[in-house]
Amino acid sequence: MSSSSTSMTIEEIDRLFYCTECKVVFLFSSDAIDHETASGHPRMQEMAFEE
C-alpha cells in the first residue's frame, strides 16, 4: 500500500476579487486566476479589507 501526500497552499483572506465581466466574487487569488484562465475574462478588481 502506498501513501500519497497532498499539498495544500494556505492563502490569507485579506481581500475580495471581483470579475467585472460576470460579477462573480472570489475570496482566493488562486480561484480568481483560475476564473480568468477558464473564462477569458481579463478584468478582475481587488478590494482589500480595511483594518
N, C-alpha and C positions, 0 to 999 in steps of 0.2 A: 504494500500500500504506500503510495507516495503522498507526501503532504504538499499542498500548494499554498503559497503565501500570496495574499492580496495586498496591493499597495494602495494607500489612501492618502490623498493630499488634503490637508486641512487648510481651509480658507477662512480668513477673518471676515465677518459680515460687518462692513463699515460703510456700505453704500448700496444703492439700488442701480440696476442697469435697465434702461428703458429703450425699447425699439421704437423709433419714431415712425417706422413704416407700418407696423401692425399693432402697435400699442401694448405689446407684451412686456411684463416686468420680470426681471431676474434678480435673485439675491447673490448669485455667484458669478464671478467674471468668466469662469470656465463655461458655464451654461450660456452666457451671452455670446461668447466667442463661437461656441458650437452652433448657436442660432444663426449668427452671421454667416457662417460657413454653409450651413444646410439650406438656409432660405435665400441667401444672396442679398439680404438687407444690410447695407453698409453703414447706415447711420444709427449709432447707438449712443444714447446720452447716459452720463453717470451723474447720480445725485447722491452726494455724500451726506451722511447723518451728521447733525450738529451735536457738539458735546456740551 
